[in-house]
Amino acid sequence: MRRRGMMTQIFEENLLRLFILILNMSLTGSVVILAVCAARVLLRRAPRIFLYALWAVVLFRLLCPVSFSLPFSLLGALQNEPASKGRMEYITEDIGYMEKPDIALPVPGLGGVVNEILPAGTPEASVNPMQIYLGAGAYLWLLGMLSMTVYSVLSLRRLRKRLGEAVFERENIYRFRGKGSPFVYGVVRPRIYLPEKITGEEEQYILLHEQIHIKRGDAVFRLLSWLALSLHWFNPLVWGAFALSGRDMEMACDETVIGRLGSKVKKEYSESLLNAASGGRIVKGIPLAFGESDTGNRIRNVLHYKKPTAVFAVSAAVLSAVLAVVFLANPAKAKGNPNIFYGVAVEVMGEDNAAETVVRIPGYGDVVLPDAADVSLYLERDAERIIMPGDLLRITFSPDREIRLEAADHRGQMRYYFVSDPAGAAESIQVMGEGFSLLRQEGESYLFTVPIGMAPEAQAGDLLEIYHEEKADTTEDIYTFPEAGEPEQVLLASAEVLSVDQENYDIWVELTGEEAEVFLSEFGFGISVELIRKTEDDAPPDDPAEGTDSVRTEYDETLSEDNGSEFLSLLPERLEKEELVDGMYVVYVQSISRSARGFDRYVTDEDYDDLPFLPFAEGCEFRVNWEKDKLSYSPVNFDKFADLITQSAQVVNPPVYCEVENNRIVRADLESGYYVNGFSYARPAGSEWDRYANNAGGDFSMTEEEVRGDYYILSGTEEADISDAAGNEKVEIYTGDIGDGASGVVLFRDAEGNLLGSEFAHISRAGWNNIYIGEAENRGYILTVHIEDRDTYGNYGYQVYRFGETGEIRQIAGSSFDFGGSYQYDDAMFRGWADNLSYYLENSHLVLSSQEGEIRTEKVSEADRYNYETLRREP
């Protein structure tokens, strides 16, 4: 039942994505259809073959979601946004989850009108109205497409039944009984069907006409046109295009016949068209056949047709080719706007000693902040504090304006002002970052602060190598990161670390004006740093082997920064008397006091009530782990730390690892910054097998070996390199039942047969476990996956590890995801989490599973069983 529900969910999600894709293609196609209709007027005296060719552009737009981009294009002229990965996207896939749905229609101004009537999201409801409308629309579209298909199949069956009595004459020509207009049937081996009663002269014209159809491949074109009509049946413009393209196809063929036989046959040819039409059309709505249609307009076109001069024909061909390219092309990304300026906001004294804000721009100086039509906040900053000293600002003026800086003396200091021609405010001022300092030195150099989070281990005297993406797109409104396959980063600057300000989280370096400008403009868009220590003793470990994934395989760098630390018991009486022993403690926080700066409500592993206030020391270091499957702490300020604690406490009592000195917390580490979204790093957990075996059947006298010998059988063995010791390890899989339900255990032994560890699985829900053996980047590993889905809530988790030389667990990755209740599901975050899990599953095979209450030991991959598509939740 659950599997059926999961498959239904996957089907509906894929159907919705396909429906939105079709809608976007239909909107693009509609614009091109209208443009081709306009071109028909412009080229009304040109040979119809050129108009017919333009309908191929429409067909491409209706069937293919991607196209190339050019600076000149029809869609660009209509001020459409540049294509995303080759696709025009007016309606995004996440529109159903938007609080205020927004679409960008291809016609300027129309999108705003439509957006006003779209239903707003309702956060308090389980489903947004837009999701319901889209889902209903997707099913209605599917029903319409299926109806078109059924109609075509039935029509084709009727035609084939009638053609069963047709008589073969010669080559690909057949004769059918009774009346009817001639037609072509088939795609791979098209046949021409003629009625019984037809004169020899008429037959000559008709055969030439139909053979031209076949030679041009019109049968394929009409089949694809019918497919496009079936996909876009809801769009009346597509129905019109289908009819007009058929008319232009027939007229282009008529003109070719007249061109070959000469104008003297116009009258006779027109009569043959009229006689053929008098028999009635046999093929209608059949994708594999087409025949004569729109006889009146075709006759008028034949009678008025004049063979074009060579100059006119070439001109029409060139114009048609240009229009085809313009209609096919997507808008290109605009070239870089020269009127974008980056700088750091600084506070200076203005008139009457009042503080005012200017922006310090490398290469220019202190520039008075201009007025702007739009000022965007930094993350969730209070709207009353939009711009603060130290903010990284991006100031954007329209690219079609001339911007210059004019200097003026301001109370003995040189100050610059933006001057615009024509006059006007800036388009926008965006706060792209915070906490920067920029001090002008002699010459063209600046003292500059790099966020300490980019190199947490930096010390004075170290060398900081700063890299950037030469082709980074800094025009986006949100941070973007380079995709795989793009050119590698290049060195921007090598700067000595002058000092490290731990309190303000700053690394001070000296950069040239050009280097500082590039850093500011590309911060968040590909800037990275590499720290080179000042002495060999402090040198970092060797780089991993080429081609390895540093996140997934560098387990030699301890994933847990407090690994090996002994956690002390936090005794209330010692805390009250300020007699705590210096060391590491774990507290599970319920609330944090901002005014008193400390934890006012918390619990520990011990069962204590009313624990006293636990204060932070002055200068306490606050750190947060932003990784989901390992520990890698980054510094944050107290306000950010308190915000995260408050958010996390809505769903869990977040564990905080505290270093205490003199009864004060000198360092507080929050193990995950994503508790509110359900994500957290998971530490390795011990196997349940020993405890289970020791309690087997309530007979505490039996040893583990006796329990295994009496109740379990050996179901399989294999060898794998899952430790740092020499040789391969042996993996033994046992299954059995001691009376409380089926279970299994996997034992891992070294080359000499010594037990390294075990993994246990039981069919009871609490004991569900999936155990895998894998290898990636020439390193073997053990993977365990826990899946518990109770529909409205549940937990997923995985552990990846191998053994050290002495049998200790060396964790590679570990993560947990909770959902339901007060957890705030984020689909994009979950996709990243699931992709990491998929990486390990794709490179491993199952050895034992008790999932869904069933013991399995088949050696299979389960990458298709557990992935983003099968595990994702409904937002």
CORJOBEL-V582868 format. One record per residue. N is the residue number from 1. RES is the residue in one small letter. NEAR is the number of other C-alpha atoms within 12 Angstrom. Layout:
n:N res:RES near:NEAR
n:N res:RES near:NEAR
This chain:
n:1 res:m near:8
n:2 res:r near:13
n:3 res:r near:14
n:4 res:r near:11
n:5 res:g near:14
n:6 res:m near:22
n:7 res:m near:17
n:8 res:t near:16
n:9 res:q near:21
n:10 res:i near:22
n:11 res:f near:19
n:12 res:e near:25
n:13 res:e near:28
n:14 res:n near:20
n:15 res:l near:25
n:16 res:l near:33
n:17 res:r near:25
n:18 res:l near:26
n:19 res:f near:32
n:20 res:i near:33
n:21 res:l near:30
n:22 res:i near:41
n:23 res:l near:36
n:24 res:n near:34
n:25 res:m near:38
n:26 res:s near:40
n:27 res:l near:37
n:28 res:t near:49
n:29 res:g near:42
n:30 res:s near:34
n:31 res:v near:36
n:32 res:v near:40
n:33 res:i near:40
n:34 res:l near:26
n:35 res:a near:30
n:36 res:v near:38
n:37 res:c near:27
n:38 res:a near:16
n:39 res:a near:29
n:40 res:r near:30
n:41 res:v near:14
n:42 res:l near:18
n:43 res:l near:26
n:44 res:r near:21
n:45 res:r near:23
n:46 res:a near:34
n:47 res:p near:38
n:48 res:r near:39
n:49 res:i near:34
n:50 res:f near:37
n:51 res:l near:41
n:52 res:y near:40
n:53 res:a near:33
n:54 res:l near:40
n:55 res:w near:43
n:56 res:a near:39
n:57 res:v near:37
n:58 res:v near:46
n:59 res:l near:40
n:60 res:f near:30
n:61 res:r near:40
n:62 res:l near:42
n:63 res:l near:29
n:64 res:c near:27
n:65 res:p near:31
n:66 res:v near:26
n:67 res:s near:30
n:68 res:f near:26
n:69 res:s near:28
n:70 res:l near:24
n:71 res:p near:21
n:72 res:f near:26
n:73 res:s near:31
n:74 res:l near:34
n:75 res:l near:38
n:76 res:g near:29
n:77 res:a near:22
n:78 res:l near:24
n:79 res:q near:23
n:80 res:n near:34
n:81 res:e near:29
n:82 res:p near:33
n:83 res:a near:30
n:84 res:s near:21
n:85 res:k near:17
n:86 res:g near:23
n:87 res:r near:31
n:88 res:m near:42
n:89 res:e near:34
n:90 res:y near:33
n:91 res:i near:35
n:92 res:t near:27
n:93 res:e near:27
n:94 res:d near:28
n:95 res:i near:31
n:96 res:g near:33
n:97 res:y near:30
n:98 res:m near:25
n:99 res:e near:21
n:100 res:k near:21
n:101 res:p near:30
n:102 res:d near:29
n:103 res:i near:34
n:104 res:a near:28
n:105 res:l near:31
n:106 res:p near:35
n:107 res:v near:26
n:108 res:p near:19
n:109 res:g near:16
n:110 res:l near:18
n:111 res:g near:21
n:112 res:g near:17
n:113 res:v near:15
n:114 res:v near:18
n:115 res:n near:22
n:116 res:e near:15
n:117 res:i near:15
n:118 res:l near:24
n:119 res:p near:23
n:120 res:a near:23
n:121 res:g near:24
n:122 res:t near:18
n:123 res:p near:16
n:124 res:e near:9
n:125 res:a near:15
n:126 res:s near:15
n:127 res:v near:21
n:128 res:n near:27
n:129 res:p near:25
n:130 res:m near:29
n:131 res:q near:33
n:132 res:i near:21
n:133 res:y near:22
n:134 res:l near:33
n:135 res:g near:28
n:136 res:a near:18
n:137 res:g near:24
n:138 res:a near:29
n:139 res:y near:23
n:140 res:l near:21
n:141 res:w near:27
n:142 res:l near:25
n:143 res:l near:20
n:144 res:g near:21
n:145 res:m near:25
n:146 res:l near:19
n:147 res:s near:17
n:148 res:m near:26
n:149 res:t near:24
n:150 res:v near:18
n:151 res:y near:20
n:152 res:s near:26
n:153 res:v near:19
n:154 res:l near:19
n:155 res:s near:22
n:156 res:l near:25
n:157 res:r near:18
n:158 res:r near:18
n:159 res:l near:29
n:160 res:r near:21
n:161 res:k near:13
n:162 res:r near:21
n:163 res:l near:27
n:164 res:g near:16
n:165 res:e near:16
n:166 res:a near:22
n:167 res:v near:21
n:168 res:f near:19
n:169 res:e near:15
n:170 res:r near:12
n:171 res:e near:15
n:172 res:n near:22
n:173 res:i near:27
n:174 res:y near:26
n:175 res:r near:31
n:176 res:f near:30
n:177 res:r near:23
n:178 res:g near:20
n:179 res:k near:22
n:180 res:g near:29
n:181 res:s near:38
n:182 res:p near:46
n:183 res:f near:42
n:184 res:v near:40
n:185 res:y near:37
n:186 res:g near:29
n:187 res:v near:24
n:188 res:v near:17
n:189 res:r near:18
n:190 res:p near:28
n:191 res:r near:34
n:192 res:i near:39
n:193 res:y near:44
n:194 res:l near:42
n:195 res:p near:33
n:196 res:e near:24
n:197 res:k near:20
n:198 res:i near:30
n:199 res:t near:18
n:200 res:g near:14
n:201 res:e near:18
n:202 res:e near:27
n:203 res:e near:30
n:204 res:q near:21
n:205 res:y near:34
n:206 res:i near:41
n:207 res:l near:34
n:208 res:l near:27
n:209 res:h near:37
n:210 res:e near:39
n:211 res:q near:31
n:212 res:i near:28
n:213 res:h near:38
n:214 res:i near:30
n:215 res:k near:20
n:216 res:r near:23
n:217 res:g near:22
n:218 res:d near:38
n:219 res:a near:35
n:220 res:v near:27
n:221 res:f near:33
n:222 res:r near:39
n:223 res:l near:27
n:224 res:l near:30
n:225 res:s near:40
n:226 res:w near:36
n:227 res:l near:30
n:228 res:a near:35
n:229 res:l near:37
n:230 res:s near:35
n:231 res:l near:36
n:232 res:h near:40
n:233 res:w near:31
n:234 res:f near:27
n:235 res:n near:28
n:236 res:p near:19
n:237 res:l near:29
n:238 res:v near:37
n:239 res:w near:26
n:240 res:g near:24
n:241 res:a near:40
n:242 res:f near:35
n:243 res:a near:26
n:244 res:l near:30
n:245 res:s near:40
n:246 res:g near:36
n:247 res:r near:31
n:248 res:d near:35
n:249 res:m near:43
n:250 res:e near:41
n:251 res:m near:40
n:252 res:a near:32
n:253 res:c near:37
n:254 res:d near:45
n:255 res:e near:38
n:256 res:t near:32
n:257 res:v near:31
n:258 res:i near:33
n:259 res:g near:22
n:260 res:r near:18
n:261 res:l near:19
n:262 res:g near:19
n:263 res:s near:22
n:264 res:k near:17
n:265 res:v near:24
n:266 res:k near:29
n:267 res:k near:22
n:268 res:e near:26
n:269 res:y near:35
n:270 res:s near:34
n:271 res:e near:27
n:272 res:s near:33
n:273 res:l near:41
n:274 res:l near:27
n:275 res:n near:30
n:276 res:a near:33
n:277 res:a near:28
n:278 res:s near:23
n:279 res:g near:25
n:280 res:g near:23
n:281 res:r near:26
n:282 res:i near:35
n:283 res:v near:30
n:284 res:k near:26
n:285 res:g near:32
n:286 res:i near:36
n:287 res:p near:36
n:288 res:l near:34
n:289 res:a near:40
n:290 res:f near:40
n:291 res:g near:41
n:292 res:e near:41
n:293 res:s near:33
n:294 res:d near:26
n:295 res:t near:29
n:296 res:g near:21
n:297 res:n near:22
n:298 res:r near:32
n:299 res:i near:30
n:300 res:r near:21
n:301 res:n near:31
n:302 res:v near:36
n:303 res:l near:25
n:304 res:h near:22
n:305 res:y near:31
n:306 res:k near:22
n:307 res:k near:24
n:308 res:p near:20
n:309 res:t near:13
n:310 res:a near:12
n:311 res:v near:12
n:312 res:f near:17
n:313 res:a near:21
n:314 res:v near:16
n:315 res:s near:19
n:316 res:a near:29
n:317 res:a near:25
n:318 res:v near:17
n:319 res:l near:23
n:320 res:s near:32
n:321 res:a near:23
n:322 res:v near:22
n:323 res:l near:32
n:324 res:a near:32
n:325 res:v near:29
n:326 res:v near:30
n:327 res:f near:40
n:328 res:l near:42
n:329 res:a near:35
n:330 res:n near:37
n:331 res:p near:36
n:332 res:a near:29
n:333 res:k near:26
n:334 res:a near:22
n:335 res:k near:15
n:336 res:g near:19
n:337 res:n near:21
n:338 res:p near:19
n:339 res:n near:27
n:340 res:i near:30
n:341 res:f near:42
n:342 res:y near:41
n:343 res:g near:46
n:344 res:v near:44
n:345 res:a near:40
n:346 res:v near:31
n:347 res:e near:24
n:348 res:v near:25
n:349 res:m near:15
n:350 res:g near:17
n:351 res:e near:10
n:352 res:d near:9
n:353 res:n near:10
n:354 res:a near:10
n:355 res:a near:14
n:356 res:e near:21
n:357 res:t near:27
n:358 res:v near:33
n:359 res:v near:40
n:360 res:r near:42
n:361 res:i near:39
n:362 res:p near:36
n:363 res:g near:28
n:364 res:y near:29
n:365 res:g near:35
n:366 res:d near:35
n:367 res:v near:38
n:368 res:v near:32
n:369 res:l near:37
n:370 res:p near:31
n:371 res:d near:23
n:372 res:a near:20
n:373 res:a near:17
n:374 res:d near:19
n:375 res:v near:26
n:376 res:s near:27
n:377 res:l near:27
n:378 res:y near:27
n:379 res:l near:18
n:380 res:e near:13
n:381 res:r near:19
n:382 res:d near:12
n:383 res:a near:13
n:384 res:e near:11
n:385 res:r near:16
n:386 res:i near:27
n:387 res:i near:34
n:388 res:m near:31
n:389 res:p near:27
n:390 res:g near:33
n:391 res:d near:34
n:392 res:l near:42
n:393 res:l near:43
n:394 res:r near:42
n:395 res:i near:41
n:396 res:t near:38
n:397 res:f near:34
n:398 res:s near:25
n:399 res:p near:20
n:400 res:d near:16
n:401 res:r near:22
n:402 res:e near:20
n:403 res:i near:27
n:404 res:r near:21
n:405 res:l near:24
n:406 res:e near:18
n:407 res:a near:18
n:408 res:a near:17
n:409 res:d near:13
n:410 res:h near:17
n:411 res:r near:13
n:412 res:g near:8
n:413 res:q near:15
n:414 res:m near:17
n:415 res:r near:26
n:416 res:y near:25
n:417 res:y near:26
n:418 res:f near:37
n:419 res:v near:24
n:420 res:s near:24
n:421 res:d near:18
n:422 res:p near:16
n:423 res:a near:17
n:424 res:g near:19
n:425 res:a near:24
n:426 res:a near:31
n:427 res:e near:25
n:428 res:s near:26
n:429 res:i near:33
n:430 res:q near:37
n:431 res:v near:40
n:432 res:m near:37
n:433 res:g near:36
n:434 res:e near:33
n:435 res:g near:32
n:436 res:f near:36
n:437 res:s near:37
n:438 res:l near:40
n:439 res:l near:32
n:440 res:r near:24
n:441 res:q near:18
n:442 res:e near:12
n:443 res:g near:14
n:444 res:e near:20
n:445 res:s near:24
n:446 res:y near:29
n:447 res:l near:30
n:448 res:f near:37
n:449 res:t near:39
n:450 res:v near:44
n:451 res:p near:37
n:452 res:i near:33
n:453 res:g near:32
n:454 res:m near:27
n:455 res:a near:32
n:456 res:p near:26
n:457 res:e near:32
n:458 res:a near:37
n:459 res:q near:27
n:460 res:a near:24
n:461 res:g near:22
n:462 res:d near:30
n:463 res:l near:29
n:464 res:l near:38
n:465 res:e near:29
n:466 res:i near:34
n:467 res:y near:28
n:468 res:h near:34
n:469 res:e near:30
n:470 res:e near:22
n:471 res:k near:21
n:472 res:a near:29
n:473 res:d near:27
n:474 res:t near:35
n:475 res:t near:27
n:476 res:e near:22
n:477 res:d near:19
n:478 res:i near:20
n:479 res:y near:21
n:480 res:t near:18
n:481 res:f near:22
n:482 res:p near:23
n:483 res:e near:16
n:484 res:a near:8
n:485 res:g near:7
n:486 res:e near:14
n:487 res:p near:14
n:488 res:e near:18
n:489 res:q near:25
n:490 res:v near:21
n:491 res:l near:22
n:492 res:l near:27
n:493 res:a near:27
n:494 res:s near:22
n:495 res:a near:35
n:496 res:e near:30
n:497 res:v near:34
n:498 res:l near:23
n:499 res:s near:26
n:500 res:v near:27
n:501 res:d near:25
n:502 res:q near:29
n:503 res:e near:19
n:504 res:n near:27
n:505 res:y near:32
n:506 res:d near:35
n:507 res:i near:39
n:508 res:w near:34
n:509 res:v near:39
n:510 res:e near:33
n:511 res:l near:37
n:512 res:t near:27
n:513 res:g near:30
n:514 res:e near:21
n:515 res:e near:31
n:516 res:a near:41
n:517 res:e near:34
n:518 res:v near:33
n:519 res:f near:40
n:520 res:l near:42
n:521 res:s near:37
n:522 res:e near:38
n:523 res:f near:38
n:524 res:g near:30
n:525 res:f near:30
n:526 res:g near:32
n:527 res:i near:37
n:528 res:s near:29
n:529 res:v near:32
n:530 res:e near:31
n:531 res:l near:32
n:532 res:i near:28
n:533 res:r near:23
n:534 res:k near:19
n:535 res:t near:14
n:536 res:e near:11
n:537 res:d near:9
n:538 res:d near:16
n:539 res:a near:17
n:540 res:p near:18
n:541 res:p near:16
n:542 res:d near:14
n:543 res:d near:16
n:544 res:p near:18
n:545 res:a near:14
n:546 res:e near:11
n:547 res:g near:12
n:548 res:t near:16
n:549 res:d near:19
n:550 res:s near:20
n:551 res:v near:24
n:552 res:r near:33
n:553 res:t near:33
n:554 res:e near:24
n:555 res:y near:30
n:556 res:d near:24
n:557 res:e near:24
n:558 res:t near:21
n:559 res:l near:36
n:560 res:s near:29
n:561 res:e near:22
n:562 res:d near:25
n:563 res:n near:19
n:564 res:g near:11
n:565 res:s near:15
n:566 res:e near:16
n:567 res:f near:22
n:568 res:l near:21
n:569 res:s near:25
n:570 res:l near:35
n:571 res:l near:28
n:572 res:p near:24
n:573 res:e near:17
n:574 res:r near:18
n:575 res:l near:25
n:576 res:e near:18
n:577 res:k near:14
n:578 res:e near:21
n:579 res:e near:17
n:580 res:l near:25
n:581 res:v near:23
n:582 res:d near:24
n:583 res:g near:24
n:584 res:m near:30
n:585 res:y near:35
n:586 res:v near:34
n:587 res:v near:40
n:588 res:y near:32
n:589 res:v near:38
n:590 res:q near:30
n:591 res:s near:31
n:592 res:i near:33
n:593 res:s near:24
n:594 res:r near:19
n:595 res:s near:13
n:596 res:a near:16
n:597 res:r near:25
n:598 res:g near:34
n:599 res:f near:35
n:600 res:d near:23
n:601 res:r near:26
n:602 res:y near:33
n:603 res:v near:31
n:604 res:t near:29
n:605 res:d near:19
n:606 res:e near:17
n:607 res:d near:14
n:608 res:y near:17
n:609 res:d near:14
n:610 res:d near:18
n:611 res:l near:25
n:612 res:p near:24
n:613 res:f near:29
n:614 res:l near:41
n:615 res:p near:32
n:616 res:f near:31
n:617 res:a near:24
n:618 res:e near:19
n:619 res:g near:20
n:620 res:c near:28
n:621 res:e near:30
n:622 res:f near:39
n:623 res:r near:38
n:624 res:v near:39
n:625 res:n near:35
n:626 res:w near:26
n:627 res:e near:32
n:628 res:k near:40
n:629 res:d near:39
n:630 res:k near:40
n:631 res:l near:35
n:632 res:s near:31
n:633 res:y near:33
n:634 res:s near:31
n:635 res:p near:34
n:636 res:v near:33
n:637 res:n near:27
n:638 res:f near:33
n:639 res:d near:19
n:640 res:k near:22
n:641 res:f near:36
n:642 res:a near:34
n:643 res:d near:25
n:644 res:l near:38
n:645 res:i near:41
n:646 res:t near:28
n:647 res:q near:28
n:648 res:s near:34
n:649 res:a near:30
n:650 res:q near:23
n:651 res:v near:25
n:652 res:v near:31
n:653 res:n near:30
n:654 res:p near:41
n:655 res:p near:34
n:656 res:v near:40
n:657 res:y near:38
n:658 res:c near:41
n:659 res:e near:36
n:660 res:v near:33
n:661 res:e near:25
n:662 res:n near:21
n:663 res:n near:31
n:664 res:r near:32
n:665 res:i near:35
n:666 res:v near:27
n:667 res:r near:35
n:668 res:a near:45
n:669 res:d near:42
n:670 res:l near:45
n:671 res:e near:44
n:672 res:s near:39
n:673 res:g near:37
n:674 res:y near:39
n:675 res:y near:40
n:676 res:v near:31
n:677 res:n near:33
n:678 res:g near:40
n:679 res:f near:42
n:680 res:s near:39
n:681 res:y near:39
n:682 res:a near:33
n:683 res:r near:29
n:684 res:p near:31
n:685 res:a near:22
n:686 res:g near:15
n:687 res:s near:24
n:688 res:e near:24
n:689 res:w near:29
n:690 res:d near:24
n:691 res:r near:19
n:692 res:y near:30
n:693 res:a near:33
n:694 res:n near:21
n:695 res:n near:19
n:696 res:a near:29
n:697 res:g near:19
n:698 res:g near:15
n:699 res:d near:15
n:700 res:f near:16
n:701 res:s near:14
n:702 res:m near:21
n:703 res:t near:20
n:704 res:e near:24
n:705 res:e near:20
n:706 res:e near:18
n:707 res:v near:32
n:708 res:r near:30
n:709 res:g near:18
n:710 res:d near:21
n:711 res:y near:26
n:712 res:y near:27
n:713 res:i near:24
n:714 res:l near:21
n:715 res:s near:24
n:716 res:g near:24
n:717 res:t near:24
n:718 res:e near:24
n:719 res:e near:25
n:720 res:a near:33
n:721 res:d near:31
n:722 res:i near:42
n:723 res:s near:34
n:724 res:d near:27
n:725 res:a near:21
n:726 res:a near:16
n:727 res:g near:17
n:728 res:n near:24
n:729 res:e near:35
n:730 res:k near:28
n:731 res:v near:37
n:732 res:e near:34
n:733 res:i near:38
n:734 res:y near:37
n:735 res:t near:35
n:736 res:g near:31
n:737 res:d near:26
n:738 res:i near:26
n:739 res:g near:16
n:740 res:d near:17
n:741 res:g near:22
n:742 res:a near:29
n:743 res:s near:44
n:744 res:g near:47
n:745 res:v near:48
n:746 res:v near:46
n:747 res:l near:38
n:748 res:f near:39
n:749 res:r near:30
n:750 res:d near:30
n:751 res:a near:23
n:752 res:e near:14
n:753 res:g near:17
n:754 res:n near:16
n:755 res:l near:22
n:756 res:l near:31
n:757 res:g near:35
n:758 res:s near:36
n:759 res:e near:43
n:760 res:f near:42
n:761 res:a near:43
n:762 res:h near:38
n:763 res:i near:29
n:764 res:s near:22
n:765 res:r near:23
n:766 res:a near:21
n:767 res:g near:32
n:768 res:w near:35
n:769 res:n near:40
n:770 res:n near:48
n:771 res:i near:48
n:772 res:y near:43
n:773 res:i near:45
n:774 res:g near:34
n:775 res:e near:27
n:776 res:a near:25
n:777 res:e near:20
n:778 res:n near:17
n:779 res:r near:30
n:780 res:g near:31
n:781 res:y near:42
n:782 res:i near:46
n:783 res:l near:43
n:784 res:t near:46
n:785 res:v near:44
n:786 res:h near:37
n:787 res:i near:34
n:788 res:e near:31
n:789 res:d near:27
n:790 res:r near:17
n:791 res:d near:18
n:792 res:t near:17
n:793 res:y near:21
n:794 res:g near:24
n:795 res:n near:30
n:796 res:y near:37
n:797 res:g near:39
n:798 res:y near:43
n:799 res:q near:40
n:800 res:v near:47
n:801 res:y near:43
n:802 res:r near:40
n:803 res:f near:35
n:804 res:g near:24
n:805 res:e near:20
n:806 res:t near:18
n:807 res:g near:23
n:808 res:e near:20
n:809 res:i near:33
n:810 res:r near:35
n:811 res:q near:39
n:812 res:i near:42
n:813 res:a near:45
n:814 res:g near:39
n:815 res:s near:41
n:816 res:s near:37
n:817 res:f near:43
n:818 res:d near:38
n:819 res:f near:36
n:820 res:g near:26
n:821 res:g near:19
n:822 res:s near:19
n:823 res:y near:27
n:824 res:q near:27
n:825 res:y near:26
n:826 res:d near:26
n:827 res:d near:23
n:828 res:a near:17
n:829 res:m near:27
n:830 res:f near:35
n:831 res:r near:22
n:832 res:g near:22
n:833 res:w near:37
n:834 res:a near:36
n:835 res:d near:25
n:836 res:n near:34
n:837 res:l near:39
n:838 res:s near:28
n:839 res:y near:31
n:840 res:y near:41
n:841 res:l near:35
n:842 res:e near:26
n:843 res:n near:27
n:844 res:s near:31
n:845 res:h near:30
n:846 res:l near:35
n:847 res:v near:43
n:848 res:l near:44
n:849 res:s near:41
n:850 res:s near:37
n:851 res:q near:32
n:852 res:e near:25
n:853 res:g near:23
n:854 res:e near:23
n:855 res:i near:33
n:856 res:r near:32
n:857 res:t near:31
n:858 res:e near:20
n:859 res:k near:21
n:860 res:v near:23
n:861 res:s near:25
n:862 res:e near:31
n:863 res:a near:27
n:864 res:d near:19
n:865 res:r near:24
n:866 res:y near:31
n:867 res:n near:28
n:868 res:y near:27
n:869 res:e near:26
n:870 res:t near:31
n:871 res:l near:37
n:872 res:r near:32
n:873 res:r near:35
n:874 res:e near:30
n:875 res:p near:25
